[in-house]
Amino acid sequence: MPREIDINKSIFELCNEYPEIPEILSSLGFKDITKPGMISTAGRFMTLPKGAKAKGIDLEKIKQEFIRLGYEIKE
């Protein structure tokens, strides 16, 4: 079964589902995501679209990277 990313889920939920996600997000410019406690605090209410907007990162770029890595995007 393909891995599916629901971009409306919180980053916290996505990282619990797929433990590799913090590293992927860090490589895309979300440097703070790997700081201790960041996922369990800000990650509880932050979604990929909100995080992309806050960091000034193109959401399409994020989606394309996940697709390239074998994920399906659910919106």
DRENPA-3360 file (N, C-alpha, C; in nm, 2 decimals, always signed):
BEGIN
1 = MPREIDIN = +0.09/-0.12/+0.00/+0.00/+0.00/+0.00/+0.09/+0.12/+0.00 ~ +0.06/+0.22/-0.09/+0.14/+0.34/-0.09/+0.13/+0.42/+0.04 ~ +0.23/+0.49/+0.07/+0.23/+0.58/+0.18/+0.15/+0.71/+0.14 ~ +0.06/+0.75/+0.23/-0.02/+0.86/+0.19/-0.01/+0.98/+0.29 ~ +0.01/+1.10/+0.24/+0.03/+1.21/+0.32/-0.10/+1.30/+0.31 ~ -0.17/+1.32/+0.42/-0.29/+1.41/+0.42/-0.23/+1.54/+0.46 ~ -0.22/+1.64/+0.37/-0.16/+1.76/+0.40/-0.24/+1.85/+0.50 ~ -0.36/+1.80/+0.53/-0.44/+1.88/+0.63/-0.43/+1.82/+0.77;
9 = KSIFELCN = -0.35/+1.71/+0.79/-0.32/+1.66/+0.92/-0.21/+1.74/+0.98 ~ -0.20/+1.74/+1.11/-0.10/+1.82/+1.18/+0.04/+1.75/+1.15 ~ +0.14/+1.83/+1.16/+0.28/+1.78/+1.14/+0.31/+1.67/+1.25 ~ +0.25/+1.69/+1.37/+0.27/+1.60/+1.48/+0.21/+1.46/+1.43 ~ +0.09/+1.46/+1.38/+0.03/+1.34/+1.33/+0.11/+1.27/+1.22 ~ +0.15/+1.35/+1.12/+0.23/+1.30/+1.01/+0.36/+1.23/+1.06 ~ +0.43/+1.30/+1.15/+0.55/+1.25/+1.20/+0.53/+1.12/+1.29 ~ +0.42/+1.11/+1.35/+0.39/+0.99/+1.43/+0.36/+0.87/+1.33;
17 = EYPEIPEI = +0.30/+0.90/+1.22/+0.27/+0.80/+1.12/+0.39/+0.76/+1.04 ~ +0.48/+0.86/+1.01/+0.60/+0.83/+0.93/+0.72/+0.90/+1.00 ~ +0.80/+0.82/+1.07/+0.91/+0.88/+1.15/+1.02/+0.95/+1.07 ~ +1.02/+0.92/+0.94/+1.12/+0.99/+0.85/+1.08/+1.13/+0.81 ~ +0.96/+1.17/+0.83/+0.91/+1.30/+0.79/+0.99/+1.42/+0.84 ~ +1.03/+1.42/+0.97/+1.11/+1.54/+1.02/+1.24/+1.56/+0.93 ~ +1.31/+1.46/+0.90/+1.43/+1.47/+0.81/+1.39/+1.53/+0.68 ~ +1.29/+1.48/+0.62/+1.24/+1.53/+0.49/+1.21/+1.68/+0.49;
25 = LSSLGFKD = +1.13/+1.71/+0.60/+1.09/+1.85/+0.61/+1.22/+1.94/+0.64 ~ +1.31/+1.89/+0.72/+1.43/+1.97/+0.75/+1.51/+2.00/+0.62 ~ +1.51/+1.90/+0.53/+1.59/+1.91/+0.40/+1.52/+2.01/+0.31 ~ +1.39/+2.03/+0.33/+1.31/+2.13/+0.25/+1.31/+2.27/+0.31 ~ +1.38/+2.29/+0.42/+1.39/+2.42/+0.48/+1.32/+2.44/+0.61 ~ +1.26/+2.34/+0.66/+1.20/+2.35/+0.80/+1.30/+2.31/+0.90 ~ +1.40/+2.39/+0.92/+1.52/+2.36/+1.00/+1.48/+2.34/+1.15 ~ +1.38/+2.41/+1.20/+1.34/+2.40/+1.34/+1.27/+2.27/+1.37;
33 = ITKPGMIS = +1.23/+2.20/+1.28/+1.15/+2.08/+1.30/+1.23/+1.97/+1.38 ~ +1.36/+1.98/+1.36/+1.44/+1.87/+1.43/+1.48/+1.92/+1.57 ~ +1.44/+2.04/+1.62/+1.47/+2.08/+1.75/+1.39/+2.00/+1.85 ~ +1.45/+1.96/+1.96/+1.37/+1.88/+2.06/+1.24/+1.95/+2.10 ~ +1.13/+1.88/+2.10/+1.01/+1.93/+2.15/+0.93/+2.01/+2.04 ~ +0.99/+2.04/+1.93/+0.92/+2.12/+1.83/+0.80/+2.05/+1.77 ~ +0.81/+1.92/+1.74/+0.70/+1.85/+1.68/+0.59/+1.83/+1.79 ~ +0.62/+1.81/+1.91/+0.52/+1.79/+2.01/+0.45/+1.92/+2.06;
41 = TAGRFMTL = +0.51/+2.03/+2.02/+0.45/+2.16/+2.06/+0.38/+2.22/+1.94 ~ +0.46/+2.30/+1.86/+0.41/+2.37/+1.74/+0.35/+2.27/+1.64 ~ +0.41/+2.15/+1.63/+0.36/+2.05/+1.54/+0.22/+2.00/+1.56 ~ +0.17/+2.02/+1.68/+0.03/+1.98/+1.71/-0.07/+2.06/+1.64 ~ -0.04/+2.18/+1.61/-0.14/+2.27/+1.54/-0.10/+2.31/+1.40 ~ +0.03/+2.28/+1.37/+0.08/+2.33/+1.24/+0.06/+2.22/+1.13 ~ +0.01/+2.26/+1.01/-0.01/+2.17/+0.90/+0.10/+2.20/+0.80 ~ +0.11/+2.12/+0.70/+0.21/+2.15/+0.59/+0.18/+2.28/+0.52;
49 = PKGAKAKG = +0.05/+2.31/+0.48/+0.02/+2.44/+0.42/+0.05/+2.56/+0.51 ~ +0.02/+2.55/+0.64/+0.04/+2.66/+0.73/+0.19/+2.68/+0.75 ~ +0.27/+2.57/+0.76/+0.41/+2.58/+0.78/+0.48/+2.63/+0.66 ~ +0.44/+2.59/+0.54/+0.49/+2.64/+0.42/+0.48/+2.79/+0.41 ~ +0.36/+2.84/+0.44/+0.33/+2.98/+0.43/+0.41/+3.06/+0.53 ~ +0.42/+3.00/+0.66/+0.50/+3.07/+0.76/+0.65/+3.08/+0.73 ~ +0.70/+2.97/+0.66/+0.84/+2.97/+0.63/+0.87/+3.03/+0.49 ~ +0.77/+3.06/+0.41/+0.79/+3.11/+0.28/+0.84/+3.00/+0.18;
57 = IDLEKIKQ = +0.80/+2.88/+0.20/+0.84/+2.77/+0.12/+0.72/+2.73/+0.03 ~ +0.74/+2.71/-0.10/+0.64/+2.68/-0.19/+0.58/+2.54/-0.16 ~ +0.45/+2.54/-0.13/+0.38/+2.42/-0.10/+0.39/+2.31/-0.21 ~ +0.39/+2.36/-0.34/+0.41/+2.27/-0.45/+0.54/+2.20/-0.45 ~ +0.64/+2.27/-0.41/+0.78/+2.21/-0.39/+0.78/+2.10/-0.29 ~ +0.71/+2.12/-0.18/+0.70/+2.02/-0.07/+0.62/+1.90/-0.12 ~ +0.51/+1.92/-0.19/+0.43/+1.81/-0.24/+0.51/+1.73/-0.34 ~ +0.58/+1.80/-0.43/+0.66/+1.73/-0.53/+0.77/+1.64/-0.47;
65 = EFIRLGYE = +0.83/+1.69/-0.37/+0.94/+1.61/-0.30/+0.88/+1.49/-0.24 ~ +0.76/+1.50/-0.17/+0.70/+1.38/-0.12/+0.66/+1.28/-0.23 ~ +0.61/+1.33/-0.34/+0.57/+1.24/-0.45/+0.70/+1.17/-0.50 ~ +0.81/+1.25/-0.51/+0.94/+1.20/-0.56/+0.98/+1.08/-0.47 ~ +0.95/+1.10/-0.34/+1.00/+1.00/-0.24/+0.90/+0.88/-0.23 ~ +0.79/+0.88/-0.31/+0.70/+0.77/-0.31/+0.58/+0.78/-0.23 ~ +0.55/+0.90/-0.19/+0.42/+0.93/-0.12/+0.31/+0.97/-0.21 ~ +0.19/+0.94/-0.17/+0.07/+1.00/-0.24/+0.02/+1.11/-0.16;
73 = IKE = -0.02/+1.22/-0.22/-0.07/+1.34/-0.15/-0.22/+1.34/-0.15 ~ -0.27/+1.35/-0.03/-0.42/+1.37/-0.01/-0.45/+1.51/+0.03 ~ -0.54/+1.57/-0.04/-0.57/+1.71/+0.00/-0.71/+1.73/+0.05;
% end
